[in-house]
């Protein structure tokens, strides 16, 4: 099972707590201090970071992903509402 990730993020496995976390991922960019910060703000040192996705997923990171998706849907819905013809919907609702 694989999860979708946020744009510019990737799911990686942390050997610290044996869970997948969502990390910012810039191609070829490594943190200078070798410490990676997950979306849930948990830190992991390079040696404990497995660049694969397996096992269980971090709940807080999943939540971040869900919030992002919800925000995108809301944005989409707002656009939809603002272009909707109100006069027509009023007609539709008339008895
Ligand atoms: Zn996490």
PDB file of the backbone (N, CA, C, O) and the ligand in Angstrom, with CONECT records:
HET     ZN  A 101       1
ATOM      1  N   UNK A   1       0.844  -1.198   0.000  1.00  0.00           N
ATOM      2  CA  UNK A   1       0.000   0.000   0.000  1.00  0.00           C
ATOM      3  C   UNK A   1       0.880   1.249   0.000  1.00  0.00           C
ATOM      4  O   UNK A   1       1.787   1.370   0.823  1.00  0.00           O
ATOM      5  N   UNK A   2       0.621   2.150  -0.896  1.00  0.00           N
ATOM      6  CA  UNK A   2       1.341   3.426  -0.873  1.00  0.00           C
ATOM      7  C   UNK A   2       0.333   4.561  -0.764  1.00  0.00           C
ATOM      8  O   UNK A   2      -0.810   4.455  -1.207  1.00  0.00           O
ATOM      9  N   UNK A   3       0.789   5.635  -0.169  1.00  0.00           N
ATOM     10  CA  UNK A   3      -0.056   6.801   0.059  1.00  0.00           C
ATOM     11  C   UNK A   3       0.317   7.891  -0.927  1.00  0.00           C
ATOM     12  O   UNK A   3       1.472   7.990  -1.344  1.00  0.00           O
ATOM     13  N   UNK A   4      -0.662   8.714  -1.305  1.00  0.00           N
ATOM     14  CA  UNK A   4      -0.271   9.909  -2.047  1.00  0.00           C
ATOM     15  C   UNK A   4       0.502  10.833  -1.108  1.00  0.00           C
ATOM     16  O   UNK A   4       0.318  10.765   0.107  1.00  0.00           O
ATOM     17  N   UNK A   5       1.354  11.687  -1.646  1.00  0.00           N
ATOM     18  CA  UNK A   5       2.101  12.624  -0.805  1.00  0.00           C
ATOM     19  C   UNK A   5       1.714  14.053  -1.174  1.00  0.00           C
ATOM     20  O   UNK A   5       1.101  14.292  -2.215  1.00  0.00           O
ATOM     21  N   UNK A   6       2.074  14.990  -0.318  1.00  0.00           N
ATOM     22  CA  UNK A   6       1.885  16.404  -0.639  1.00  0.00           C
ATOM     23  C   UNK A   6       2.864  16.783  -1.731  1.00  0.00           C
ATOM     24  O   UNK A   6       3.894  16.128  -1.892  1.00  0.00           O
ATOM     25  N   UNK A   7       2.557  17.843  -2.494  1.00  0.00           N
ATOM     26  CA  UNK A   7       3.531  18.299  -3.486  1.00  0.00           C
ATOM     27  C   UNK A   7       4.859  18.633  -2.806  1.00  0.00           C
ATOM     28  O   UNK A   7       4.876  19.326  -1.789  1.00  0.00           O
ATOM     29  N   UNK A   8       5.965  18.147  -3.358  1.00  0.00           N
ATOM     30  CA  UNK A   8       7.289  18.422  -2.789  1.00  0.00           C
ATOM     31  C   UNK A   8       7.592  17.628  -1.535  1.00  0.00           C
ATOM     32  O   UNK A   8       8.580  17.891  -0.850  1.00  0.00           O
ATOM     33  N   UNK A   9       6.732  16.642  -1.231  1.00  0.00           N
ATOM     34  CA  UNK A   9       6.939  15.798  -0.051  1.00  0.00           C
ATOM     35  C   UNK A   9       7.038  14.337  -0.460  1.00  0.00           C
ATOM     36  O   UNK A   9       6.661  13.959  -1.570  1.00  0.00           O
ATOM     37  N   UNK A  10       7.546  13.533   0.447  1.00  0.00           N
ATOM     38  CA  UNK A  10       7.667  12.107   0.182  1.00  0.00           C
ATOM     39  C   UNK A  10       7.489  11.331   1.487  1.00  0.00           C
ATOM     40  O   UNK A  10       7.855  11.806   2.562  1.00  0.00           O
ATOM     41  N   UNK A  11       6.925  10.139   1.376  1.00  0.00           N
ATOM     42  CA  UNK A  11       6.806   9.261   2.538  1.00  0.00           C
ATOM     43  C   UNK A  11       8.094   8.475   2.688  1.00  0.00           C
ATOM     44  O   UNK A  11       8.514   7.777   1.764  1.00  0.00           O
ATOM     45  N   UNK A  12       8.719   8.586   3.844  1.00  0.00           N
ATOM     46  CA  UNK A  12       9.900   7.797   4.133  1.00  0.00           C
ATOM     47  C   UNK A  12       9.727   7.137   5.486  1.00  0.00           C
ATOM     48  O   UNK A  12       8.977   7.605   6.342  1.00  0.00           O
ATOM     49  N   UNK A  13      10.445   6.033   5.654  1.00  0.00           N
ATOM     50  CA  UNK A  13      10.330   5.257   6.880  1.00  0.00           C
ATOM     51  C   UNK A  13      11.371   5.730   7.892  1.00  0.00           C
ATOM     52  O   UNK A  13      12.549   5.881   7.568  1.00  0.00           O
ATOM     53  N   UNK A  14      10.921   5.958   9.104  1.00  0.00           N
ATOM     54  CA  UNK A  14      11.849   6.321  10.174  1.00  0.00           C
ATOM     55  C   UNK A  14      12.091   5.103  11.056  1.00  0.00           C
ATOM     56  O   UNK A  14      11.153   4.511  11.589  1.00  0.00           O
ATOM     57  N   UNK A  15      13.364   4.735  11.203  1.00  0.00           N
ATOM     58  CA  UNK A  15      13.710   3.587  12.052  1.00  0.00           C
ATOM     59  C   UNK A  15      13.571   3.938  13.529  1.00  0.00           C
ATOM     60  O   UNK A  15      13.635   3.056  14.385  1.00  0.00           O
ATOM     61  N   UNK A  16      13.382   5.214  13.829  1.00  0.00           N
ATOM     62  CA  UNK A  16      13.247   5.639  15.225  1.00  0.00           C
ATOM     63  C   UNK A  16      11.951   5.107  15.831  1.00  0.00           C
ATOM     64  O   UNK A  16      11.949   4.565  16.936  1.00  0.00           O
ATOM     65  N   UNK A  17      10.847   5.266  15.096  1.00  0.00           N
ATOM     66  CA  UNK A  17       9.562   4.783  15.618  1.00  0.00           C
ATOM     67  C   UNK A  17       8.889   3.778  14.682  1.00  0.00           C
ATOM     68  O   UNK A  17       7.725   3.428  14.875  1.00  0.00           O
ATOM     69  N   UNK A  18       9.634   3.311  13.659  1.00  0.00           N
ATOM     70  CA  UNK A  18       9.123   2.285  12.730  1.00  0.00           C
ATOM     71  C   UNK A  18       7.827   2.702  12.051  1.00  0.00           C
ATOM     72  O   UNK A  18       6.915   1.893  11.877  1.00  0.00           O
ATOM     73  N   UNK A  19       7.754   3.971  11.671  1.00  0.00           N
ATOM     74  CA  UNK A  19       6.585   4.470  10.949  1.00  0.00           C
ATOM     75  C   UNK A  19       7.026   5.284   9.737  1.00  0.00           C
ATOM     76  O   UNK A  19       8.143   5.799   9.686  1.00  0.00           O
ATOM     77  N   UNK A  20       6.122   5.388   8.763  1.00  0.00           N
ATOM     78  CA  UNK A  20       6.363   6.277   7.623  1.00  0.00           C
ATOM     79  C   UNK A  20       5.933   7.688   7.997  1.00  0.00           C
ATOM     80  O   UNK A  20       4.854   7.906   8.548  1.00  0.00           O
ATOM     81  N   UNK A  21       6.798   8.629   7.684  1.00  0.00           N
ATOM     82  CA  UNK A  21       6.460  10.036   7.897  1.00  0.00           C
ATOM     83  C   UNK A  21       6.579  10.784   6.573  1.00  0.00           C
ATOM     84  O   UNK A  21       7.223  10.331   5.627  1.00  0.00           O
ATOM     85  N   UNK A  22       5.939  11.933   6.545  1.00  0.00           N
ATOM     86  CA  UNK A  22       5.934  12.771   5.358  1.00  0.00           C
ATOM     87  C   UNK A  22       7.057  13.801   5.476  1.00  0.00           C
ATOM     88  O   UNK A  22       7.040  14.652   6.366  1.00  0.00           O
ATOM     89  N   UNK A  23       8.035  13.715   4.565  1.00  0.00           N
ATOM     90  CA  UNK A  23       9.170  14.628   4.620  1.00  0.00           C
ATOM     91  C   UNK A  23       9.188  15.530   3.391  1.00  0.00           C
ATOM     92  O   UNK A  23       8.767  15.142   2.302  1.00  0.00           O
ATOM     93  N   UNK A  24       9.687  16.736   3.598  1.00  0.00           N
ATOM     94  CA  UNK A  24       9.918  17.632   2.466  1.00  0.00           C
ATOM     95  C   UNK A  24      11.021  17.011   1.618  1.00  0.00           C
ATOM     96  O   UNK A  24      12.052  16.582   2.137  1.00  0.00           O
ATOM     97  N   UNK A  25      10.797  16.971   0.337  1.00  0.00           N
ATOM     98  CA  UNK A  25      11.769  16.324  -0.529  1.00  0.00           C
ATOM     99  C   UNK A  25      12.104  17.217  -1.717  1.00  0.00           C
ATOM    100  O   UNK A  25      11.312  17.353  -2.650  1.00  0.00           O
ATOM    101  N   UNK A  26      13.280  17.820  -1.672  1.00  0.00           N
ATOM    102  CA  UNK A  26      13.797  18.542  -2.827  1.00  0.00           C
ATOM    103  C   UNK A  26      14.866  17.679  -3.459  1.00  0.00           C
ATOM    104  O   UNK A  26      15.804  17.240  -2.793  1.00  0.00           O
ATOM    105  N   UNK A  27      14.719  17.448  -4.718  1.00  0.00           N
ATOM    106  CA  UNK A  27      15.669  16.587  -5.435  1.00  0.00           C
ATOM    107  C   UNK A  27      17.106  17.067  -5.207  1.00  0.00           C
ATOM    108  O   UNK A  27      17.446  18.213  -5.501  1.00  0.00           O
ATOM    109  N   UNK A  28      17.932  16.175  -4.683  1.00  0.00           N
ATOM    110  CA  UNK A  28      19.351  16.491  -4.497  1.00  0.00           C
ATOM    111  C   UNK A  28      19.656  17.386  -3.305  1.00  0.00           C
ATOM    112  O   UNK A  28      20.815  17.712  -3.049  1.00  0.00           O
ATOM    113  N   UNK A  29      18.606  17.788  -2.570  1.00  0.00           N
ATOM    114  CA  UNK A  29      18.818  18.658  -1.405  1.00  0.00           C
ATOM    115  C   UNK A  29      18.881  17.824  -0.133  1.00  0.00           C
ATOM    116  O   UNK A  29      17.987  17.024   0.143  1.00  0.00           O
ATOM    117  N   UNK A  30      19.934  18.018   0.627  1.00  0.00           N
ATOM    118  CA  UNK A  30      20.079  17.319   1.902  1.00  0.00           C
ATOM    119  C   UNK A  30      20.190  18.384   2.992  1.00  0.00           C
ATOM    120  O   UNK A  30      20.846  19.406   2.794  1.00  0.00           O
ATOM    121  N   UNK A  31      19.551  18.151   4.143  1.00  0.00           N
ATOM    122  CA  UNK A  31      19.770  19.113   5.237  1.00  0.00           C
ATOM    123  C   UNK A  31      21.235  19.091   5.680  1.00  0.00           C
ATOM    124  O   UNK A  31      21.832  18.024   5.825  1.00  0.00           O
ATOM    125  N   UNK A  32      21.798  20.265   5.889  1.00  0.00           N
ATOM    126  CA  UNK A  32      23.229  20.363   6.202  1.00  0.00           C
ATOM    127  C   UNK A  32      23.590  19.635   7.491  1.00  0.00           C
ATOM    128  O   UNK A  32      24.670  19.054   7.603  1.00  0.00           O
ATOM    129  N   UNK A  33      22.688  19.668   8.458  1.00  0.00           N
ATOM    130  CA  UNK A  33      22.976  19.017   9.740  1.00  0.00           C
ATOM    131  C   UNK A  33      22.580  17.542   9.738  1.00  0.00           C
ATOM    132  O   UNK A  33      22.761  16.851  10.740  1.00  0.00           O
ATOM    133  N   UNK A  34      22.032  17.051   8.601  1.00  0.00           N
ATOM    134  CA  UNK A  34      21.663  15.641   8.501  1.00  0.00           C
ATOM    135  C   UNK A  34      20.422  15.272   9.275  1.00  0.00           C
ATOM    136  O   UNK A  34      20.153  14.092   9.501  1.00  0.00           O
ATOM    137  N   UNK A  35      19.658  16.278   9.687  1.00  0.00           N
ATOM    138  CA  UNK A  35      18.436  16.019  10.452  1.00  0.00           C
ATOM    139  C   UNK A  35      17.222  16.389   9.599  1.00  0.00           C
ATOM    140  O   UNK A  35      17.109  17.504   9.090  1.00  0.00           O
ATOM    141  N   UNK A  36      16.341  15.437   9.464  1.00  0.00           N
ATOM    142  CA  UNK A  36      15.134  15.638   8.654  1.00  0.00           C
ATOM    143  C   UNK A  36      13.946  15.872   9.577  1.00  0.00           C
ATOM    144  O   UNK A  36      13.811  15.225  10.615  1.00  0.00           O
ATOM    145  N   UNK A  37      13.090  16.805   9.181  1.00  0.00           N
ATOM    146  CA  UNK A  37      11.890  17.076   9.969  1.00  0.00           C
ATOM    147  C   UNK A  37      10.657  16.650   9.188  1.00  0.00           C
ATOM    148  O   UNK A  37      10.450  17.060   8.046  1.00  0.00           O
ATOM    149  N   UNK A  38       9.848  15.823   9.826  1.00  0.00           N
ATOM    150  CA  UNK A  38       8.618  15.342   9.190  1.00  0.00           C
ATOM    151  C   UNK A  38       7.518  16.384   9.331  1.00  0.00           C
ATOM    152  O   UNK A  38       7.644  17.344  10.092  1.00  0.00           O
ATOM    153  N   UNK A  39       6.444  16.179   8.588  1.00  0.00           N
ATOM    154  CA  UNK A  39       5.296  17.097   8.652  1.00  0.00           C
ATOM    155  C   UNK A  39       4.714  17.174  10.061  1.00  0.00           C
ATOM    156  O   UNK A  39       4.138  18.191  10.448  1.00  0.00           O
ATOM    157  N   UNK A  40       4.870  16.083  10.831  1.00  0.00           N
ATOM    158  CA  UNK A  40       4.372  16.052  12.206  1.00  0.00           C
ATOM    159  C   UNK A  40       5.377  16.654  13.185  1.00  0.00           C
ATOM    160  O   UNK A  40       5.169  16.618  14.398  1.00  0.00           O
ATOM    161  N   UNK A  41       6.475  17.211  12.651  1.00  0.00           N
ATOM    162  CA  UNK A  41       7.512  17.892  13.425  1.00  0.00           C
ATOM    163  C   UNK A  41       8.424  16.937  14.190  1.00  0.00           C
ATOM    164  O   UNK A  41       9.224  17.378  15.016  1.00  0.00           O
ATOM    165  N   UNK A  42       8.314  15.632  13.924  1.00  0.00           N
ATOM    166  CA  UNK A  42       9.268  14.691  14.509  1.00  0.00           C
ATOM    167  C   UNK A  42      10.565  14.760  13.713  1.00  0.00           C
ATOM    168  O   UNK A  42      10.559  14.900  12.490  1.00  0.00           O
ATOM    169  N   UNK A  43      11.671  14.659  14.436  1.00  0.00           N
ATOM    170  CA  UNK A  43      12.972  14.739  13.780  1.00  0.00           C
ATOM    171  C   UNK A  43      13.582  13.353  13.644  1.00  0.00           C
ATOM    172  O   UNK A  43      13.367  12.476  14.480  1.00  0.00           O
ATOM    173  N   UNK A  44      14.337  13.176  12.589  1.00  0.00           N
ATOM    174  CA  UNK A  44      15.058  11.923  12.410  1.00  0.00           C
ATOM    175  C   UNK A  44      16.416  12.234  11.785  1.00  0.00           C
ATOM    176  O   UNK A  44      16.528  13.044  10.866  1.00  0.00           O
ATOM    177  N   UNK A  45      17.433  11.572  12.307  1.00  0.00           N
ATOM    178  CA  UNK A  45      18.777  11.765  11.765  1.00  0.00           C
ATOM    179  C   UNK A  45      18.953  10.862  10.546  1.00  0.00           C
ATOM    180  O   UNK A  45      18.358   9.789  10.455  1.00  0.00           O
ATOM    181  N   UNK A  46      19.784  11.323   9.616  1.00  0.00           N
ATOM    182  CA  UNK A  46      19.961  10.648   8.330  1.00  0.00           C
ATOM    183  C   UNK A  46      20.134   9.129   8.460  1.00  0.00           C
ATOM    184  O   UNK A  46      19.554   8.364   7.689  1.00  0.00           O
ATOM    185  N   UNK A  47      20.944   8.698   9.450  1.00  0.00           N
ATOM    186  CA  UNK A  47      21.244   7.272   9.632  1.00  0.00           C
ATOM    187  C   UNK A  47      20.017   6.442   9.962  1.00  0.00           C
ATOM    188  O   UNK A  47      19.982   5.235   9.721  1.00  0.00           O
ATOM    189  N   UNK A  48      19.002   7.110  10.521  1.00  0.00           N
ATOM    190  CA  UNK A  48      17.796   6.384  10.937  1.00  0.00           C
ATOM    191  C   UNK A  48      16.666   6.521   9.922  1.00  0.00           C
ATOM    192  O   UNK A  48      15.560   6.023  10.130  1.00  0.00           O
ATOM    193  N   UNK A  49      16.964   7.202   8.828  1.00  0.00           N
ATOM    194  CA  UNK A  49      15.948   7.427   7.806  1.00  0.00           C
ATOM    195  C   UNK A  49      16.089   6.385   6.702  1.00  0.00           C
ATOM    196  O   UNK A  49      17.140   6.269   6.072  1.00  0.00           O
ATOM    197  N   UNK A  50      15.015   5.629   6.479  1.00  0.00           N
ATOM    198  CA  UNK A  50      15.006   4.634   5.410  1.00  0.00           C
ATOM    199  C   UNK A  50      14.208   5.217   4.257  1.00  0.00           C
ATOM    200  O   UNK A  50      13.030   5.541   4.408  1.00  0.00           O
ATOM    201  N   UNK A  51      14.851   5.349   3.106  1.00  0.00           N
ATOM    202  CA  UNK A  51      14.177   6.008   1.976  1.00  0.00           C
ATOM    203  C   UNK A  51      13.268   5.037   1.232  1.00  0.00           C
ATOM    204  O   UNK A  51      13.378   4.833   0.023  1.00  0.00           O
ATOM    205  N   UNK A  52      12.383   4.460   1.998  1.00  0.00           N
ATOM    206  CA  UNK A  52      11.372   3.552   1.464  1.00  0.00           C
ATOM    207  C   UNK A  52      10.098   3.752   2.263  1.00  0.00           C
ATOM    208  O   UNK A  52      10.078   4.409   3.305  1.00  0.00           O
ATOM    209  N   UNK A  53       9.044   3.166   1.740  1.00  0.00           N
ATOM    210  CA  UNK A  53       7.731   3.322   2.357  1.00  0.00           C
ATOM    211  C   UNK A  53       7.223   1.922   2.708  1.00  0.00           C
ATOM    212  O   UNK A  53       6.860   1.154   1.818  1.00  0.00           O
ATOM    213  N   UNK A  54       7.197   1.595   3.971  1.00  0.00           N
ATOM    214  CA  UNK A  54       6.665   0.288   4.370  1.00  0.00           C
ATOM    215  C   UNK A  54       6.198   0.345   5.815  1.00  0.00           C
ATOM    216  O   UNK A  54       6.599   1.229   6.573  1.00  0.00           O
ATOM    217  N   UNK A  55       5.361  -0.590   6.187  1.00  0.00           N
ATOM    218  CA  UNK A  55       4.863  -0.610   7.556  1.00  0.00           C
ATOM    219  C   UNK A  55       3.743   0.389   7.747  1.00  0.00           C
ATOM    220  O   UNK A  55       3.031   0.723   6.800  1.00  0.00           O
ATOM    221  N   UNK A  56       3.586   0.863   8.962  1.00  0.00           N
ATOM    222  CA  UNK A  56       2.449   1.725   9.272  1.00  0.00           C
ATOM    223  C   UNK A  56       2.783   3.191   9.020  1.00  0.00           C
ATOM    224  O   UNK A  56       3.947   3.576   8.907  1.00  0.00           O
ATOM    225  N   UNK A  57       1.742   3.982   8.936  1.00  0.00           N
ATOM    226  CA  UNK A  57       1.887   5.404   8.658  1.00  0.00           C
ATOM    227  C   UNK A  57       1.655   6.233   9.905  1.00  0.00           C
ATOM    228  O   UNK A  57       0.802   5.916  10.734  1.00  0.00           O
ATOM    229  N   UNK A  58       2.430   7.302  10.020  1.00  0.00           N
ATOM    230  CA  UNK A  58       2.290   8.220  11.145  1.00  0.00           C
ATOM    231  C   UNK A  58       0.934   8.912  11.076  1.00  0.00           C
ATOM    232  O   UNK A  58       0.556   9.468  10.045  1.00  0.00           O
ATOM    233  N   UNK A  59       0.223   8.869  12.172  1.00  0.00           N
ATOM    234  CA  UNK A  59      -1.119   9.422  12.233  1.00  0.00           C
ATOM    235  C   UNK A  59      -1.127  10.930  11.987  1.00  0.00           C
ATOM    236  O   UNK A  59      -1.959  11.444  11.240  1.00  0.00           O
ATOM    237  N   UNK A  60      -0.190  11.627  12.625  1.00  0.00           N
ATOM    238  CA  UNK A  60      -0.144  13.088  12.491  1.00  0.00           C
ATOM    239  C   UNK A  60       0.199  13.511  11.070  1.00  0.00           C
ATOM    240  O   UNK A  60      -0.311  14.513  10.568  1.00  0.00           O
ATOM    241  N   UNK A  61       1.073  12.732  10.424  1.00  0.00           N
ATOM    242  CA  UNK A  61       1.427  13.052   9.041  1.00  0.00           C
ATOM    243  C   UNK A  61       0.250  12.797   8.109  1.00  0.00           C
ATOM    244  O   UNK A  61       0.011  13.565   7.177  1.00  0.00           O
ATOM    245  N   UNK A  62      -0.482  11.720   8.361  1.00  0.00           N
ATOM    246  CA  UNK A  62      -1.684  11.443   7.574  1.00  0.00           C
ATOM    247  C   UNK A  62      -2.691  12.573   7.719  1.00  0.00           C
ATOM    248  O   UNK A  62      -3.364  12.960   6.764  1.00  0.00           O
ATOM    249  N   UNK A  63      -2.775  13.089   8.936  1.00  0.00           N
ATOM    250  CA  UNK A  63      -3.684  14.188   9.231  1.00  0.00           C
ATOM    251  C   UNK A  63      -3.312  15.427   8.414  1.00  0.00           C
ATOM    252  O   UNK A  63      -4.178  16.116   7.876  1.00  0.00           O
ATOM    253  N   UNK A  64      -2.003  15.696   8.333  1.00  0.00           N
ATOM    254  CA  UNK A  64      -1.519  16.839   7.541  1.00  0.00           C
ATOM    255  C   UNK A  64      -1.924  16.675   6.081  1.00  0.00           C
ATOM    256  O   UNK A  64      -2.357  17.621   5.423  1.00  0.00           O
ATOM    257  N   UNK A  65      -1.771  15.458   5.602  1.00  0.00           N
ATOM    258  CA  UNK A  65      -2.134  15.155   4.223  1.00  0.00           C
ATOM    259  C   UNK A  65      -3.636  15.367   4.025  1.00  0.00           C
ATOM    260  O   UNK A  65      -4.064  15.953   3.031  1.00  0.00           O
ATOM    261  N   UNK A  66      -4.433  14.878   4.991  1.00  0.00           N
ATOM    262  CA  UNK A  66      -5.883  15.027   4.917  1.00  0.00           C
ATOM    263  C   UNK A  66      -6.301  16.491   4.948  1.00  0.00           C
ATOM    264  O   UNK A  66      -7.219  16.894   4.233  1.00  0.00           O
ATOM    265  N   UNK A  67      -5.635  17.279   5.768  1.00  0.00           N
ATOM    266  CA  UNK A  67      -5.943  18.708   5.874  1.00  0.00           C
ATOM    267  C   UNK A  67      -5.646  19.415   4.562  1.00  0.00           C
ATOM    268  O   UNK A  67      -6.395  20.286   4.119  1.00  0.00           O
ATOM    269  N   UNK A  68      -4.529  19.019   3.948  1.00  0.00           N
ATOM    270  CA  UNK A  68      -4.146  19.607   2.670  1.00  0.00           C
ATOM    271  C   UNK A  68      -5.198  19.287   1.609  1.00  0.00           C
ATOM    272  O   UNK A  68      -5.610  20.157   0.841  1.00  0.00           O
ATOM    273  N   UNK A  69      -5.622  18.029   1.580  1.00  0.00           N
ATOM    274  CA  UNK A  69      -6.609  17.609   0.585  1.00  0.00           C
ATOM    275  C   UNK A  69      -7.952  18.296   0.832  1.00  0.00           C
ATOM    276  O   UNK A  69      -8.632  18.705  -0.109  1.00  0.00           O
ATOM    277  N   UNK A  70      -8.328  18.418   2.110  1.00  0.00           N
ATOM    278  CA  UNK A  70      -9.582  19.082   2.454  1.00  0.00           C
ATOM    279  C   UNK A  70      -9.538  20.548   2.023  1.00  0.00           C
ATOM    280  O   UNK A  70     -10.523  21.080   1.512  1.00  0.00           O
ATOM    281  N   UNK A  71      -8.394  21.195   2.231  1.00  0.00           N
ATOM    282  CA  UNK A  71      -8.234  22.603   1.856  1.00  0.00           C
ATOM    283  C   UNK A  71      -8.356  22.770   0.345  1.00  0.00           C
ATOM    284  O   UNK A  71      -8.956  23.729  -0.139  1.00  0.00           O
ATOM    285  N   UNK A  72      -7.784  21.833  -0.384  1.00  0.00           N
ATOM    286  CA  UNK A  72      -7.870  21.901  -1.851  1.00  0.00           C
ATOM    287  C   UNK A  72      -9.307  21.728  -2.320  1.00  0.00           C
ATOM    288  O   UNK A  72      -9.761  22.426  -3.227  1.00  0.00           O
ATOM    289  N   UNK A  73     -10.018  20.796  -1.701  1.00  0.00           N
ATOM    290  CA  UNK A  73     -11.405  20.568  -2.081  1.00  0.00           C
ATOM    291  C   UNK A  73     -12.255  21.798  -1.782  1.00  0.00           C
ATOM    292  O   UNK A  73     -13.134  22.173  -2.558  1.00  0.00           O
ATOM    293  N   UNK A  74     -11.972  22.416  -0.638  1.00  0.00           N
ATOM    294  CA  UNK A  74     -12.721  23.594  -0.222  1.00  0.00           C
ATOM    295  C   UNK A  74     -12.511  24.733  -1.221  1.00  0.00           C
ATOM    296  O   UNK A  74     -13.450  25.434  -1.600  1.00  0.00           O
ATOM    297  N   UNK A  75     -11.254  24.895  -1.636  1.00  0.00           N
ATOM    298  CA  UNK A  75     -10.889  25.899  -2.624  1.00  0.00           C
ATOM    299  C   UNK A  75     -11.680  25.657  -3.911  1.00  0.00           C
ATOM    300  O   UNK A  75     -12.259  26.571  -4.499  1.00  0.00           O
ATOM    301  N   UNK A  76     -11.680  24.411  -4.312  1.00  0.00           N
ATOM    302  CA  UNK A  76     -12.377  24.019  -5.533  1.00  0.00           C
ATOM    303  C   UNK A  76     -13.869  24.317  -5.403  1.00  0.00           C
ATOM    304  O   UNK A  76     -14.498  24.819  -6.335  1.00  0.00           O
ATOM    305  N   UNK A  77     -14.417  24.005  -4.247  1.00  0.00           N
ATOM    306  CA  UNK A  77     -15.836  24.196  -4.005  1.00  0.00           C
ATOM    307  C   UNK A  77     -16.181  25.687  -4.016  1.00  0.00           C
ATOM    308  O   UNK A  77     -17.212  26.084  -4.559  1.00  0.00           O
ATOM    309  N   UNK A  78     -15.304  26.521  -3.409  1.00  0.00           N
ATOM    310  CA  UNK A  78     -15.512  27.971  -3.404  1.00  0.00           C
ATOM    311  C   UNK A  78     -15.574  28.516  -4.824  1.00  0.00           C
ATOM    312  O   UNK A  78     -16.426  29.344  -5.144  1.00  0.00           O
ATOM    313  N   UNK A  79     -14.670  28.048  -5.669  1.00  0.00           N
ATOM    314  CA  UNK A  79     -14.651  28.487  -7.062  1.00  0.00           C
ATOM    315  C   UNK A  79     -15.946  28.106  -7.763  1.00  0.00           C
ATOM    316  O   UNK A  79     -16.513  28.874  -8.539  1.00  0.00           O
ATOM    317  N   UNK A  80     -16.385  26.907  -7.464  1.00  0.00           N
ATOM    318  CA  UNK A  80     -17.595  26.388  -8.078  1.00  0.00           C
ATOM    319  C   UNK A  80     -18.791  27.238  -7.666  1.00  0.00           C
ATOM    320  O   UNK A  80     -19.620  27.605  -8.499  1.00  0.00           O
ATOM    321  N   UNK A  81     -18.871  27.549  -6.369  1.00  0.00           N
ATOM    322  CA  UNK A  81     -19.997  28.328  -5.859  1.00  0.00           C
ATOM    323  C   UNK A  81     -19.994  29.729  -6.460  1.00  0.00           C
ATOM    324  O   UNK A  81     -21.048  30.250  -6.826  1.00  0.00           O
ATOM    325  N   UNK A  82     -18.800  30.351  -6.566  1.00  0.00           N
ATOM    326  CA  UNK A  82     -18.740  31.732  -7.029  1.00  0.00           C
ATOM    327  C   UNK A  82     -19.136  31.862  -8.504  1.00  0.00           C
ATOM    328  O   UNK A  82     -19.553  32.937  -8.934  1.00  0.00           O
ATOM    329  N   UNK A  83     -19.012  30.787  -9.277  1.00  0.00           N
ATOM    330  CA  UNK A  83     -19.376  30.861 -10.695  1.00  0.00           C
ATOM    331  C   UNK A  83     -20.790  30.337 -10.947  1.00  0.00           C
ATOM    332  O   UNK A  83     -21.286  30.348 -12.074  1.00  0.00           O
ATOM    333  N   UNK A  84     -21.412  29.884  -9.883  1.00  0.00           N
ATOM    334  CA  UNK A  84     -22.753  29.317 -10.035  1.00  0.00           C
ATOM    335  C   UNK A  84     -23.774  30.435 -10.212  1.00  0.00           C
ATOM    336  O   UNK A  84     -23.689  31.470  -9.552  1.00  0.00           O
ATOM    337  N   UNK A  85     -24.721  30.227 -11.085  1.00  0.00           N
ATOM    338  CA  UNK A  85     -25.746  31.236 -11.374  1.00  0.00           C
ATOM    339  C   UNK A  85     -26.828  31.214 -10.280  1.00  0.00           C
ATOM    340  O   UNK A  85     -27.639  30.291 -10.209  1.00  0.00           O
ATOM    341  N   UNK A  86     -26.819  32.249  -9.434  1.00  0.00           N
ATOM    342  CA  UNK A  86     -27.731  32.274  -8.291  1.00  0.00           C
ATOM    343  C   UNK A  86     -29.200  32.376  -8.712  1.00  0.00           C
ATOM    344  O   UNK A  86     -30.076  31.770  -8.095  1.00  0.00           O
ATOM    345  N   UNK A  87     -29.454  33.142  -9.760  1.00  0.00           N
ATOM    346  CA  UNK A  87     -30.847  33.339 -10.190  1.00  0.00           C
ATOM    347  C   UNK A  87     -31.468  32.013 -10.606  1.00  0.00           C
ATOM    348  O   UNK A  87     -32.648  31.755 -10.373  1.00  0.00           O
ATOM    349  N   UNK A  88     -30.638  31.179 -11.229  1.00  0.00           N
ATOM    350  CA  UNK A  88     -31.129  29.889 -11.681  1.00  0.00           C
ATOM    351  C   UNK A  88     -31.449  28.966 -10.491  1.00  0.00           C
ATOM    352  O   UNK A  88     -32.446  28.244 -10.482  1.00  0.00           O
ATOM    353  N   UNK A  89     -30.545  29.026  -9.478  1.00  0.00           N
ATOM    354  CA  UNK A  89     -30.771  28.146  -8.328  1.00  0.00           C
ATOM    355  C   UNK A  89     -32.018  28.586  -7.562  1.00  0.00           C
ATOM    356  O   UNK A  89     -32.708  27.759  -6.967  1.00  0.00           O
ATOM    357  N   UNK A  90     -32.305  29.889  -7.578  1.00  0.00           N
ATOM    358  CA  UNK A  90     -33.509  30.389  -6.921  1.00  0.00           C
ATOM    359  C   UNK A  90     -34.745  29.846  -7.624  1.00  0.00           C
ATOM    360  O   UNK A  90     -35.717  29.443  -6.986  1.00  0.00           O
ATOM    361  N   UNK A  91     -34.686  29.844  -8.947  1.00  0.00           N
ATOM    362  CA  UNK A  91     -35.790  29.292  -9.740  1.00  0.00           C
ATOM    363  C   UNK A  91     -36.014  27.817  -9.441  1.00  0.00           C
ATOM    364  O   UNK A  91     -37.141  27.349  -9.280  1.00  0.00           O
ATOM    365  N   UNK A  92     -34.889  27.104  -9.372  1.00  0.00           N
ATOM    366  CA  UNK A  92     -34.962  25.662  -9.145  1.00  0.00           C
ATOM    367  C   UNK A  92     -35.651  25.341  -7.821  1.00  0.00           C
ATOM    368  O   UNK A  92     -36.358  24.343  -7.684  1.00  0.00           O
ATOM    369  N   UNK A  93     -35.416  26.234  -6.846  1.00  0.00           N
ATOM    370  CA  UNK A  93     -35.932  25.956  -5.507  1.00  0.00           C
ATOM    371  C   UNK A  93     -37.389  26.397  -5.339  1.00  0.00           C
ATOM    372  O   UNK A  93     -38.053  26.007  -4.378  1.00  0.00           O
ATOM    373  N   UNK A  94     -37.888  27.221  -6.287  1.00  0.00           N
ATOM    374  CA  UNK A  94     -39.268  27.707  -6.180  1.00  0.00           C
ATOM    375  C   UNK A  94     -40.252  26.540  -6.230  1.00  0.00           C
ATOM    376  O   UNK A  94     -40.069  25.589  -6.990  1.00  0.00           O
ATOM    377  N   UNK A  95     -41.292  26.629  -5.415  1.00  0.00           N
ATOM    378  CA  UNK A  95     -42.251  25.507  -5.367  1.00  0.00           C
ATOM    379  C   UNK A  95     -43.086  25.408  -6.654  1.00  0.00           C
ATOM    380  O   UNK A  95     -43.934  24.524  -6.774  1.00  0.00           O
TER     381      UNK A  95
HETATM  382 ZN    ZN A 101       4.890  11.860  11.181  1.00  0.00          ZN
END
